[in-house]
Amino acid sequence: MHFTVDDVEAAARAARAHGGTAHQQGLYSTEAILTDPDGARFFVTVRREL
């Protein structure tokens, strides 16, 4: 599953705050793999302006 978000860092912090994990390629990355507390993985990517 894949979601676009305005802020990848905020999404990663929210995942961690709710018992999940975040796998990122450094600070200010444009994408991350997040895992919910049950182990399901999903991807988030920063929303780009058109």
mmCIF entry with sequence, helices, sheets and N, C-alpha, C, O atoms, coordinates in Angstrom:
data_MODEL
# 
_entry.id   MODEL 
# 
_entity.id                         1 
_entity.type                       polymer 
_entity.pdbx_number_of_molecules   1 
# 
_entity_poly.entity_id                      1 
_entity_poly.type                           'polypeptide(L)' 
_entity_poly.nstd_linkage                   no 
_entity_poly.nstd_monomer                   no 
_entity_poly.pdbx_seq_one_letter_code       MHFTVDDVEAAARAARAHGGTAHQQGLYSTEAILTDPDGARFFVTVRREL 
_entity_poly.pdbx_seq_one_letter_code_can   MHFTVDDVEAAARAARAHGGTAHQQGLYSTEAILTDPDGARFFVTVRREL 
_entity_poly.pdbx_strand_id                 A 
# 
loop_
_entity_poly_seq.entity_id 
_entity_poly_seq.num 
_entity_poly_seq.mon_id 
_entity_poly_seq.hetero 
1 1  MET n 
1 2  HIS n 
1 3  PHE n 
1 4  THR n 
1 5  VAL n 
1 6  ASP n 
1 7  ASP n 
1 8  VAL n 
1 9  GLU n 
1 10 ALA n 
1 11 ALA n 
1 12 ALA n 
1 13 ARG n 
1 14 ALA n 
1 15 ALA n 
1 16 ARG n 
1 17 ALA n 
1 18 HIS n 
1 19 GLY n 
1 20 GLY n 
1 21 THR n 
1 22 ALA n 
1 23 HIS n 
1 24 GLN n 
1 25 GLN n 
1 26 GLY n 
1 27 LEU n 
1 28 TYR n 
1 29 SER n 
1 30 THR n 
1 31 GLU n 
1 32 ALA n 
1 33 ILE n 
1 34 LEU n 
1 35 THR n 
1 36 ASP n 
1 37 PRO n 
1 38 ASP n 
1 39 GLY n 
1 40 ALA n 
1 41 ARG n 
1 42 PHE n 
1 43 PHE n 
1 44 VAL n 
1 45 THR n 
1 46 VAL n 
1 47 ARG n 
1 48 ARG n 
1 49 GLU n 
1 50 LEU n 
# 
_struct_asym.id          A 
_struct_asym.entity_id   1 
# 
_struct_conf.conf_type_id            HELX_P 
_struct_conf.id                      HELX_P1 
_struct_conf.pdbx_PDB_helix_id       AA1 
_struct_conf.beg_label_comp_id       VAL 
_struct_conf.beg_label_asym_id       A 
_struct_conf.beg_label_seq_id        8 
_struct_conf.pdbx_beg_PDB_ins_code   ? 
_struct_conf.end_label_comp_id       ALA 
_struct_conf.end_label_asym_id       A 
_struct_conf.end_label_seq_id        17 
_struct_conf.pdbx_end_PDB_ins_code   ? 
_struct_conf.beg_auth_comp_id        VAL 
_struct_conf.beg_auth_asym_id        A 
_struct_conf.beg_auth_seq_id         8 
_struct_conf.end_auth_comp_id        ALA 
_struct_conf.end_auth_asym_id        A 
_struct_conf.end_auth_seq_id         17 
_struct_conf.pdbx_PDB_helix_class    1 
_struct_conf.details                 ? 
_struct_conf.pdbx_PDB_helix_length   10 
# 
_struct_conf_type.id          HELX_P 
_struct_conf_type.criteria    ? 
_struct_conf_type.reference   ? 
# 
_struct_sheet.id               AA1 
_struct_sheet.type             ? 
_struct_sheet.number_strands   4 
_struct_sheet.details          ? 
# 
loop_
_struct_sheet_order.sheet_id 
_struct_sheet_order.range_id_1 
_struct_sheet_order.range_id_2 
_struct_sheet_order.offset 
_struct_sheet_order.sense 
AA1 1 2 ? parallel      
AA1 2 3 ? anti-parallel 
AA1 3 4 ? anti-parallel 
# 
loop_
_struct_sheet_range.sheet_id 
_struct_sheet_range.id 
_struct_sheet_range.beg_label_comp_id 
_struct_sheet_range.beg_label_asym_id 
_struct_sheet_range.beg_label_seq_id 
_struct_sheet_range.pdbx_beg_PDB_ins_code 
_struct_sheet_range.end_label_comp_id 
_struct_sheet_range.end_label_asym_id 
_struct_sheet_range.end_label_seq_id 
_struct_sheet_range.pdbx_end_PDB_ins_code 
_struct_sheet_range.beg_auth_comp_id 
_struct_sheet_range.beg_auth_asym_id 
_struct_sheet_range.beg_auth_seq_id 
_struct_sheet_range.end_auth_comp_id 
_struct_sheet_range.end_auth_asym_id 
_struct_sheet_range.end_auth_seq_id 
AA1 1 HIS A 2  ? VAL A 5  ? HIS A 2  VAL A 5  
AA1 2 ARG A 41 ? VAL A 46 ? ARG A 41 VAL A 46 
AA1 3 GLU A 31 ? THR A 35 ? GLU A 31 THR A 35 
AA1 4 THR A 21 ? GLN A 24 ? THR A 21 GLN A 24 
# 
loop_
_atom_site.group_PDB 
_atom_site.id 
_atom_site.type_symbol 
_atom_site.label_atom_id 
_atom_site.label_alt_id 
_atom_site.label_comp_id 
_atom_site.label_asym_id 
_atom_site.label_entity_id 
_atom_site.label_seq_id 
_atom_site.pdbx_PDB_ins_code 
_atom_site.Cartn_x 
_atom_site.Cartn_y 
_atom_site.Cartn_z 
_atom_site.occupancy 
_atom_site.B_iso_or_equiv 
_atom_site.pdbx_formal_charge 
_atom_site.auth_seq_id 
_atom_site.auth_comp_id 
_atom_site.auth_asym_id 
_atom_site.auth_atom_id 
_atom_site.pdbx_PDB_model_num 
ATOM 1   N N  . MET A 1 1  ? 0.850  -1.154 0.000   1.00 0.00 ? 1  MET A N  1 
ATOM 2   C CA . MET A 1 1  ? 0.000  0.000  0.000   1.00 0.00 ? 1  MET A CA 1 
ATOM 3   C C  . MET A 1 1  ? 0.902  1.225  0.000   1.00 0.00 ? 1  MET A C  1 
ATOM 4   O O  . MET A 1 1  ? 1.966  1.221  0.620   1.00 0.00 ? 1  MET A O  1 
ATOM 5   N N  . HIS A 1 2  ? 0.483  2.253  -0.684  1.00 0.00 ? 2  HIS A N  1 
ATOM 6   C CA . HIS A 1 2  ? 1.290  3.450  -0.860  1.00 0.00 ? 2  HIS A CA 1 
ATOM 7   C C  . HIS A 1 2  ? 0.430  4.686  -0.645  1.00 0.00 ? 2  HIS A C  1 
ATOM 8   O O  . HIS A 1 2  ? -0.696 4.765  -1.137  1.00 0.00 ? 2  HIS A O  1 
ATOM 9   N N  . PHE A 1 3  ? 0.972  5.651  0.099   1.00 0.00 ? 3  PHE A N  1 
ATOM 10  C CA . PHE A 1 3  ? 0.266  6.903  0.365   1.00 0.00 ? 3  PHE A CA 1 
ATOM 11  C C  . PHE A 1 3  ? 1.177  8.074  0.042   1.00 0.00 ? 3  PHE A C  1 
ATOM 12  O O  . PHE A 1 3  ? 2.389  7.994  0.241   1.00 0.00 ? 3  PHE A O  1 
ATOM 13  N N  . THR A 1 4  ? 0.600  9.162  -0.454  1.00 0.00 ? 4  THR A N  1 
ATOM 14  C CA . THR A 1 4  ? 1.352  10.405 -0.568  1.00 0.00 ? 4  THR A CA 1 
ATOM 15  C C  . THR A 1 4  ? 1.015  11.266 0.636   1.00 0.00 ? 4  THR A C  1 
ATOM 16  O O  . THR A 1 4  ? -0.134 11.316 1.076   1.00 0.00 ? 4  THR A O  1 
ATOM 17  N N  . VAL A 1 5  ? 2.020  11.937 1.159   1.00 0.00 ? 5  VAL A N  1 
ATOM 18  C CA . VAL A 1 5  ? 1.864  12.769 2.359   1.00 0.00 ? 5  VAL A CA 1 
ATOM 19  C C  . VAL A 1 5  ? 2.566  14.107 2.135   1.00 0.00 ? 5  VAL A C  1 
ATOM 20  O O  . VAL A 1 5  ? 3.422  14.227 1.259   1.00 0.00 ? 5  VAL A O  1 
ATOM 21  N N  . ASP A 1 6  ? 2.205  15.093 2.917   1.00 0.00 ? 6  ASP A N  1 
ATOM 22  C CA . ASP A 1 6  ? 2.868  16.390 2.836   1.00 0.00 ? 6  ASP A CA 1 
ATOM 23  C C  . ASP A 1 6  ? 4.224  16.375 3.524   1.00 0.00 ? 6  ASP A C  1 
ATOM 24  O O  . ASP A 1 6  ? 5.117  17.132 3.144   1.00 0.00 ? 6  ASP A O  1 
ATOM 25  N N  . ASP A 1 7  ? 4.391  15.517 4.538   1.00 0.00 ? 7  ASP A N  1 
ATOM 26  C CA . ASP A 1 7  ? 5.614  15.519 5.342   1.00 0.00 ? 7  ASP A CA 1 
ATOM 27  C C  . ASP A 1 7  ? 5.962  14.090 5.756   1.00 0.00 ? 7  ASP A C  1 
ATOM 28  O O  . ASP A 1 7  ? 5.312  13.513 6.628   1.00 0.00 ? 7  ASP A O  1 
ATOM 29  N N  . VAL A 1 8  ? 6.979  13.533 5.131   1.00 0.00 ? 8  VAL A N  1 
ATOM 30  C CA . VAL A 1 8  ? 7.402  12.157 5.431   1.00 0.00 ? 8  VAL A CA 1 
ATOM 31  C C  . VAL A 1 8  ? 7.886  12.035 6.871   1.00 0.00 ? 8  VAL A C  1 
ATOM 32  O O  . VAL A 1 8  ? 7.601  11.041 7.540   1.00 0.00 ? 8  VAL A O  1 
ATOM 33  N N  . GLU A 1 9  ? 8.615  13.039 7.351   1.00 0.00 ? 9  GLU A N  1 
ATOM 34  C CA . GLU A 1 9  ? 9.117  13.007 8.725   1.00 0.00 ? 9  GLU A CA 1 
ATOM 35  C C  . GLU A 1 9  ? 7.967  12.953 9.733   1.00 0.00 ? 9  GLU A C  1 
ATOM 36  O O  . GLU A 1 9  ? 8.032  12.211 10.713  1.00 0.00 ? 9  GLU A O  1 
ATOM 37  N N  . ALA A 1 10 ? 6.925  13.732 9.493   1.00 0.00 ? 10 ALA A N  1 
ATOM 38  C CA . ALA A 1 10 ? 5.766  13.734 10.393  1.00 0.00 ? 10 ALA A CA 1 
ATOM 39  C C  . ALA A 1 10 ? 5.056  12.386 10.355  1.00 0.00 ? 10 ALA A C  1 
ATOM 40  O O  . ALA A 1 10 ? 4.600  11.896 11.388  1.00 0.00 ? 10 ALA A O  1 
ATOM 41  N N  . ALA A 1 11 ? 4.959  11.789 9.180   1.00 0.00 ? 11 ALA A N  1 
ATOM 42  C CA . ALA A 1 11 ? 4.334  10.468 9.069   1.00 0.00 ? 11 ALA A CA 1 
ATOM 43  C C  . ALA A 1 11 ? 5.141  9.420  9.834   1.00 0.00 ? 11 ALA A C  1 
ATOM 44  O O  . ALA A 1 11 ? 4.569  8.554  10.496  1.00 0.00 ? 11 ALA A O  1 
ATOM 45  N N  . ALA A 1 12 ? 6.466  9.501  9.743   1.00 0.00 ? 12 ALA A N  1 
ATOM 46  C CA . ALA A 1 12 ? 7.332  8.566  10.465  1.00 0.00 ? 12 ALA A CA 1 
ATOM 47  C C  . ALA A 1 12 ? 7.188  8.753  11.967  1.00 0.00 ? 12 ALA A C  1 
ATOM 48  O O  . ALA A 1 12 ? 7.109  7.775  12.711  1.00 0.00 ? 12 ALA A O  1 
ATOM 49  N N  . ARG A 1 13 ? 7.153  10.001 12.417  1.00 0.00 ? 13 ARG A N  1 
ATOM 50  C CA . ARG A 1 13 ? 6.967  10.261 13.852  1.00 0.00 ? 13 ARG A CA 1 
ATOM 51  C C  . ARG A 1 13 ? 5.618  9.728  14.334  1.00 0.00 ? 13 ARG A C  1 
ATOM 52  O O  . ARG A 1 13 ? 5.532  9.152  15.418  1.00 0.00 ? 13 ARG A O  1 
ATOM 53  N N  . ALA A 1 14 ? 4.577  9.913  13.544  1.00 0.00 ? 14 ALA A N  1 
ATOM 54  C CA . ALA A 1 14 ? 3.245  9.426  13.915  1.00 0.00 ? 14 ALA A CA 1 
ATOM 55  C C  . ALA A 1 14 ? 3.235  7.901  13.998  1.00 0.00 ? 14 ALA A C  1 
ATOM 56  O O  . ALA A 1 14 ? 2.636  7.335  14.913  1.00 0.00 ? 14 ALA A O  1 
ATOM 57  N N  . ALA A 1 15 ? 3.888  7.239  13.061  1.00 0.00 ? 15 ALA A N  1 
ATOM 58  C CA . ALA A 1 15 ? 3.953  5.775  13.096  1.00 0.00 ? 15 ALA A CA 1 
ATOM 59  C C  . ALA A 1 15 ? 4.629  5.300  14.378  1.00 0.00 ? 15 ALA A C  1 
ATOM 60  O O  . ALA A 1 15 ? 4.140  4.387  15.043  1.00 0.00 ? 15 ALA A O  1 
ATOM 61  N N  . ARG A 1 16 ? 5.750  5.920  14.719  1.00 0.00 ? 16 ARG A N  1 
ATOM 62  C CA . ARG A 1 16 ? 6.468  5.538  15.944  1.00 0.00 ? 16 ARG A CA 1 
ATOM 63  C C  . ARG A 1 16 ? 5.644  5.828  17.188  1.00 0.00 ? 16 ARG A C  1 
ATOM 64  O O  . ARG A 1 16 ? 5.630  5.031  18.125  1.00 0.00 ? 16 ARG A O  1 
ATOM 65  N N  . ALA A 1 17 ? 4.957  6.965  17.200  1.00 0.00 ? 17 ALA A N  1 
ATOM 66  C CA . ALA A 1 17 ? 4.155  7.356  18.368  1.00 0.00 ? 17 ALA A CA 1 
ATOM 67  C C  . ALA A 1 17 ? 2.997  6.400  18.611  1.00 0.00 ? 17 ALA A C  1 
ATOM 68  O O  . ALA A 1 17 ? 2.497  6.300  19.732  1.00 0.00 ? 17 ALA A O  1 
ATOM 69  N N  . HIS A 1 18 ? 2.567  5.697  17.567  1.00 0.00 ? 18 HIS A N  1 
ATOM 70  C CA . HIS A 1 18 ? 1.430  4.780  17.702  1.00 0.00 ? 18 HIS A CA 1 
ATOM 71  C C  . HIS A 1 18 ? 1.863  3.317  17.700  1.00 0.00 ? 18 HIS A C  1 
ATOM 72  O O  . HIS A 1 18 ? 1.056  2.429  17.427  1.00 0.00 ? 18 HIS A O  1 
ATOM 73  N N  . GLY A 1 19 ? 3.151  3.062  18.008  1.00 0.00 ? 19 GLY A N  1 
ATOM 74  C CA . GLY A 1 19 ? 3.627  1.688  18.171  1.00 0.00 ? 19 GLY A CA 1 
ATOM 75  C C  . GLY A 1 19 ? 4.195  1.043  16.929  1.00 0.00 ? 19 GLY A C  1 
ATOM 76  O O  . GLY A 1 19 ? 4.538  -0.139 16.955  1.00 0.00 ? 19 GLY A O  1 
ATOM 77  N N  . GLY A 1 20 ? 4.304  1.786  15.842  1.00 0.00 ? 20 GLY A N  1 
ATOM 78  C CA . GLY A 1 20 ? 4.879  1.249  14.615  1.00 0.00 ? 20 GLY A CA 1 
ATOM 79  C C  . GLY A 1 20 ? 6.356  1.582  14.506  1.00 0.00 ? 20 GLY A C  1 
ATOM 80  O O  . GLY A 1 20 ? 6.969  2.071  15.455  1.00 0.00 ? 20 GLY A O  1 
ATOM 81  N N  . THR A 1 21 ? 6.915  1.311  13.341  1.00 0.00 ? 21 THR A N  1 
ATOM 82  C CA . THR A 1 21 ? 8.311  1.633  13.074  1.00 0.00 ? 21 THR A CA 1 
ATOM 83  C C  . THR A 1 21 ? 8.399  2.372  11.746  1.00 0.00 ? 21 THR A C  1 
ATOM 84  O O  . THR A 1 21 ? 7.470  2.344  10.938  1.00 0.00 ? 21 THR A O  1 
ATOM 85  N N  . ALA A 1 22 ? 9.526  3.029  11.538  1.00 0.00 ? 22 ALA A N  1 
ATOM 86  C CA . ALA A 1 22 ? 9.769  3.748  10.290  1.00 0.00 ? 22 ALA A CA 1 
ATOM 87  C C  . ALA A 1 22 ? 11.171 3.420  9.805   1.00 0.00 ? 22 ALA A C  1 
ATOM 88  O O  . ALA A 1 22 ? 12.128 3.437  10.579  1.00 0.00 ? 22 ALA A O  1 
ATOM 89  N N  . HIS A 1 23 ? 11.283 3.125  8.533   1.00 0.00 ? 23 HIS A N  1 
ATOM 90  C CA . HIS A 1 23 ? 12.563 2.823  7.897   1.00 0.00 ? 23 HIS A CA 1 
ATOM 91  C C  . HIS A 1 23 ? 12.779 3.881  6.824   1.00 0.00 ? 23 HIS A C  1 
ATOM 92  O O  . HIS A 1 23 ? 12.096 3.887  5.799   1.00 0.00 ? 23 HIS A O  1 
ATOM 93  N N  . GLN A 1 24 ? 13.733 4.778  7.065   1.00 0.00 ? 24 GLN A N  1 
ATOM 94  C CA . GLN A 1 24 ? 13.974 5.898  6.171   1.00 0.00 ? 24 GLN A CA 1 
ATOM 95  C C  . GLN A 1 24 ? 15.429 5.919  5.723   1.00 0.00 ? 24 GLN A C  1 
ATOM 96  O O  . GLN A 1 24 ? 16.297 5.303  6.340   1.00 0.00 ? 24 GLN A O  1 
ATOM 97  N N  . GLN A 1 25 ? 15.672 6.637  4.643   1.00 0.00 ? 25 GLN A N  1 
ATOM 98  C CA . GLN A 1 25 ? 17.022 6.825  4.146   1.00 0.00 ? 25 GLN A CA 1 
ATOM 99  C C  . GLN A 1 25 ? 17.544 8.185  4.601   1.00 0.00 ? 25 GLN A C  1 
ATOM 100 O O  . GLN A 1 25 ? 17.855 9.033  3.765   1.00 0.00 ? 25 GLN A O  1 
ATOM 101 N N  . GLY A 1 26 ? 17.645 8.405  5.888   1.00 0.00 ? 26 GLY A N  1 
ATOM 102 C CA . GLY A 1 26 ? 18.183 9.641  6.425   1.00 0.00 ? 26 GLY A CA 1 
ATOM 103 C C  . GLY A 1 26 ? 17.131 10.714 6.638   1.00 0.00 ? 26 GLY A C  1 
ATOM 104 O O  . GLY A 1 26 ? 15.981 10.572 6.222   1.00 0.00 ? 26 GLY A O  1 
ATOM 105 N N  . LEU A 1 27 ? 17.545 11.789 7.294   1.00 0.00 ? 27 LEU A N  1 
ATOM 106 C CA . LEU A 1 27 ? 16.638 12.901 7.551   1.00 0.00 ? 27 LEU A CA 1 
ATOM 107 C C  . LEU A 1 27 ? 16.242 13.572 6.245   1.00 0.00 ? 27 LEU A C  1 
ATOM 108 O O  . LEU A 1 27 ? 17.006 13.592 5.280   1.00 0.00 ? 27 LEU A O  1 
ATOM 109 N N  . TYR A 1 28 ? 15.051 14.113 6.234   1.00 0.00 ? 28 TYR A N  1 
ATOM 110 C CA . TYR A 1 28 ? 14.515 14.847 5.093   1.00 0.00 ? 28 TYR A CA 1 
ATOM 111 C C  . TYR A 1 28 ? 14.374 13.985 3.842   1.00 0.00 ? 28 TYR A C  1 
ATOM 112 O O  . TYR A 1 28 ? 14.408 14.499 2.724   1.00 0.00 ? 28 TYR A O  1 
ATOM 113 N N  . SER A 1 29 ? 14.216 12.690 4.027   1.00 0.00 ? 29 SER A N  1 
ATOM 114 C CA . SER A 1 29 ? 14.029 11.822 2.877   1.00 0.00 ? 29 SER A CA 1 
ATOM 115 C C  . SER A 1 29 ? 12.648 12.065 2.273   1.00 0.00 ? 29 SER A C  1 
ATOM 116 O O  . SER A 1 29 ? 11.750 12.585 2.935   1.00 0.00 ? 29 SER A O  1 
ATOM 117 N N  . THR A 1 30 ? 12.497 11.687 1.033   1.00 0.00 ? 30 THR A N  1 
ATOM 118 C CA . THR A 1 30 ? 11.238 11.906 0.338   1.00 0.00 ? 30 THR A CA 1 
ATOM 119 C C  . THR A 1 30 ? 10.329 10.686 0.374   1.00 0.00 ? 30 THR A C  1 
ATOM 120 O O  . THR A 1 30 ? 9.215  10.723 -0.149  1.00 0.00 ? 30 THR A O  1 
ATOM 121 N N  . GLU A 1 31 ? 10.798 9.605  0.990   1.00 0.00 ? 31 GLU A N  1 
ATOM 122 C CA . GLU A 1 31 ? 9.962  8.414  1.116   1.00 0.00 ? 31 GLU A CA 1 
ATOM 123 C C  . GLU A 1 31 ? 10.393 7.603  2.332   1.00 0.00 ? 31 GLU A C  1 
ATOM 124 O O  . GLU A 1 31 ? 11.513 7.734  2.826   1.00 0.00 ? 31 GLU A O  1 
ATOM 125 N N  . ALA A 1 32 ? 9.483  6.771  2.797   1.00 0.00 ? 32 ALA A N  1 
ATOM 126 C CA . ALA A 1 32 ? 9.781  5.908  3.938   1.00 0.00 ? 32 ALA A CA 1 
ATOM 127 C C  . ALA A 1 32 ? 8.909  4.661  3.865   1.00 0.00 ? 32 ALA A C  1 
ATOM 128 O O  . ALA A 1 32 ? 7.825  4.677  3.282   1.00 0.00 ? 32 ALA A O  1 
ATOM 129 N N  . ILE A 1 33 ? 9.393  3.598  4.457   1.00 0.00 ? 33 ILE A N  1 
ATOM 130 C CA . ILE A 1 33 ? 8.613  2.379  4.646   1.00 0.00 ? 33 ILE A CA 1 
ATOM 131 C C  . ILE A 1 33 ? 8.202  2.386  6.108   1.00 0.00 ? 33 ILE A C  1 
ATOM 132 O O  . ILE A 1 33 ? 9.053  2.432  6.996   1.00 0.00 ? 33 ILE A O  1 
ATOM 133 N N  . LEU A 1 34 ? 6.914  2.340  6.358   1.00 0.00 ? 34 LEU A N  1 
ATOM 134 C CA . LEU A 1 34 ? 6.393  2.334  7.715   1.00 0.00 ? 34 LEU A CA 1 
ATOM 135 C C  . LEU A 1 34 ? 5.782  0.979  8.008   1.00 0.00 ? 34 LEU A C  1 
ATOM 136 O O  . LEU A 1 34 ? 5.262  0.312  7.113   1.00 0.00 ? 34 LEU A O  1 
ATOM 137 N N  . THR A 1 35 ? 5.847  0.577  9.269   1.00 0.00 ? 35 THR A N  1 
ATOM 138 C CA . THR A 1 35 ? 5.257  -0.682 9.701   1.00 0.00 ? 35 THR A CA 1 
ATOM 139 C C  . THR A 1 35 ? 4.314  -0.392 10.849  1.00 0.00 ? 35 THR A C  1 
ATOM 140 O O  . THR A 1 35 ? 4.680  0.286  11.808  1.00 0.00 ? 35 THR A O  1 
ATOM 141 N N  . ASP A 1 36 ? 3.092  -0.910 10.748  1.00 0.00 ? 36 ASP A N  1 
ATOM 142 C CA . ASP A 1 36 ? 2.136  -0.686 11.835  1.00 0.00 ? 36 ASP A CA 1 
ATOM 143 C C  . ASP A 1 36 ? 2.420  -1.652 12.977  1.00 0.00 ? 36 ASP A C  1 
ATOM 144 O O  . ASP A 1 36 ? 3.245  -2.551 12.814  1.00 0.00 ? 36 ASP A O  1 
ATOM 145 N N  . PRO A 1 37 ? 1.765  -1.499 14.131  1.00 0.00 ? 37 PRO A N  1 
ATOM 146 C CA . PRO A 1 37 ? 2.057  -2.356 15.287  1.00 0.00 ? 37 PRO A CA 1 
ATOM 147 C C  . PRO A 1 37 ? 1.829  -3.851 15.035  1.00 0.00 ? 37 PRO A C  1 
ATOM 148 O O  . PRO A 1 37 ? 2.385  -4.687 15.748  1.00 0.00 ? 37 PRO A O  1 
ATOM 149 N N  . ASP A 1 38 ? 1.017  -4.194 14.028  1.00 0.00 ? 38 ASP A N  1 
ATOM 150 C CA . ASP A 1 38 ? 0.771  -5.598 13.707  1.00 0.00 ? 38 ASP A CA 1 
ATOM 151 C C  . ASP A 1 38 ? 1.751  -6.150 12.685  1.00 0.00 ? 38 ASP A C  1 
ATOM 152 O O  . ASP A 1 38 ? 1.687  -7.330 12.339  1.00 0.00 ? 38 ASP A O  1 
ATOM 153 N N  . GLY A 1 39 ? 2.668  -5.301 12.195  1.00 0.00 ? 39 GLY A N  1 
ATOM 154 C CA . GLY A 1 39 ? 3.689  -5.760 11.264  1.00 0.00 ? 39 GLY A CA 1 
ATOM 155 C C  . GLY A 1 39 ? 3.393  -5.504 9.798   1.00 0.00 ? 39 GLY A C  1 
ATOM 156 O O  . GLY A 1 39 ? 4.212  -5.850 8.945   1.00 0.00 ? 39 GLY A O  1 
ATOM 157 N N  . ALA A 1 40 ? 2.248  -4.908 9.472   1.00 0.00 ? 40 ALA A N  1 
ATOM 158 C CA . ALA A 1 40 ? 1.926  -4.609 8.075   1.00 0.00 ? 40 ALA A CA 1 
ATOM 159 C C  . ALA A 1 40 ? 2.766  -3.423 7.610   1.00 0.00 ? 40 ALA A C  1 
ATOM 160 O O  . ALA A 1 40 ? 2.869  -2.412 8.304   1.00 0.00 ? 40 ALA A O  1 
ATOM 161 N N  . ARG A 1 41 ? 3.362  -3.561 6.430   1.00 0.00 ? 41 ARG A N  1 
ATOM 162 C CA . ARG A 1 41 ? 4.197  -2.486 5.884   1.00 0.00 ? 41 ARG A CA 1 
ATOM 163 C C  . ARG A 1 41 ? 3.428  -1.668 4.867   1.00 0.00 ? 41 ARG A C  1 
ATOM 164 O O  . ARG A 1 41 ? 2.573  -2.180 4.145   1.00 0.00 ? 41 ARG A O  1 
ATOM 165 N N  . PHE A 1 42 ? 3.751  -0.383 4.827   1.00 0.00 ? 42 PHE A N  1 
ATOM 166 C CA . PHE A 1 42 ? 3.208  0.495  3.795   1.00 0.00 ? 42 PHE A CA 1 
ATOM 167 C C  . PHE A 1 42 ? 4.223  1.593  3.516   1.00 0.00 ? 42 PHE A C  1 
ATOM 168 O O  . PHE A 1 42 ? 5.108  1.861  4.328   1.00 0.00 ? 42 PHE A O  1 
ATOM 169 N N  . PHE A 1 43 ? 4.086  2.213  2.375   1.00 0.00 ? 43 PHE A N  1 
ATOM 170 C CA . PHE A 1 43 ? 5.039  3.212  1.918   1.00 0.00 ? 43 PHE A CA 1 
ATOM 171 C C  . PHE A 1 43 ? 4.401  4.587  1.926   1.00 0.00 ? 43 PHE A C  1 
ATOM 172 O O  . PHE A 1 43 ? 3.213  4.729  1.640   1.00 0.00 ? 43 PHE A O  1 
ATOM 173 N N  . VAL A 1 44 ? 5.183  5.592  2.252   1.00 0.00 ? 44 VAL A N  1 
ATOM 174 C CA . VAL A 1 44 ? 4.750  6.980  2.121   1.00 0.00 ? 44 VAL A CA 1 
ATOM 175 C C  . VAL A 1 44 ? 5.777  7.725  1.290   1.00 0.00 ? 44 VAL A C  1 
ATOM 176 O O  . VAL A 1 44 ? 6.980  7.496  1.408   1.00 0.00 ? 44 VAL A O  1 
ATOM 177 N N  . THR A 1 45 ? 5.286  8.612  0.455   1.00 0.00 ? 45 THR A N  1 
ATOM 178 C CA . THR A 1 45 ? 6.131  9.434  -0.413  1.00 0.00 ? 45 THR A CA 1 
ATOM 179 C C  . THR A 1 45 ? 5.642  10.865 -0.300  1.00 0.00 ? 45 THR A C  1 
ATOM 180 O O  . THR A 1 45 ? 4.442  11.113 -0.187  1.00 0.00 ? 45 THR A O  1 
ATOM 181 N N  . VAL A 1 46 ? 6.574  11.803 -0.330  1.00 0.00 ? 46 VAL A N  1 
ATOM 182 C CA . VAL A 1 46 ? 6.199  13.208 -0.242  1.00 0.00 ? 46 VAL A CA 1 
ATOM 183 C C  . VAL A 1 46 ? 5.372  13.604 -1.465  1.00 0.00 ? 46 VAL A C  1 
ATOM 184 O O  . VAL A 1 46 ? 5.664  13.199 -2.591  1.00 0.00 ? 46 VAL A O  1 
ATOM 185 N N  . ARG A 1 47 ? 4.352  14.392 -1.222  1.00 0.00 ? 47 ARG A N  1 
ATOM 186 C CA . ARG A 1 47 ? 3.474  14.882 -2.281  1.00 0.00 ? 47 ARG A CA 1 
ATOM 187 C C  . ARG A 1 47 ? 4.221  15.959 -3.066  1.00 0.00 ? 47 ARG A C  1 
ATOM 188 O O  . ARG A 1 47 ? 4.751  16.904 -2.481  1.00 0.00 ? 47 ARG A O  1 
ATOM 189 N N  . ARG A 1 48 ? 4.260  15.820 -4.350  1.00 0.00 ? 48 ARG A N  1 
ATOM 190 C CA . ARG A 1 48 ? 4.957  16.782 -5.218  1.00 0.00 ? 48 ARG A CA 1 
ATOM 191 C C  . ARG A 1 48 ? 3.959  17.751 -5.827  1.00 0.00 ? 48 ARG A C  1 
ATOM 192 O O  . ARG A 1 48 ? 2.830  17.383 -6.148  1.00 0.00 ? 48 ARG A O  1 
ATOM 193 N N  . GLU A 1 49 ? 4.393  18.991 -5.980  1.00 0.00 ? 49 GLU A N  1 
ATOM 194 C CA . GLU A 1 49 ? 3.567  19.978 -6.669  1.00 0.00 ? 49 GLU A CA 1 
ATOM 195 C C  . GLU A 1 49 ? 3.593  19.688 -8.148  1.00 0.00 ? 49 GLU A C  1 
ATOM 196 O O  . GLU A 1 49 ? 4.624  19.297 -8.696  1.00 0.00 ? 49 GLU A O  1 
ATOM 197 N N  . LEU A 1 50 ? 2.465  19.877 -8.789  1.00 0.00 ? 50 LEU A N  1 
ATOM 198 C CA . LEU A 1 50 ? 2.394  19.641 -10.248 1.00 0.00 ? 50 LEU A CA 1 
ATOM 199 C C  . LEU A 1 50 ? 2.757  20.844 -11.031 1.00 0.00 ? 50 LEU A C  1 
ATOM 200 O O  . LEU A 1 50 ? 2.745  20.807 -12.262 1.00 0.00 ? 50 LEU A O  1 
# 
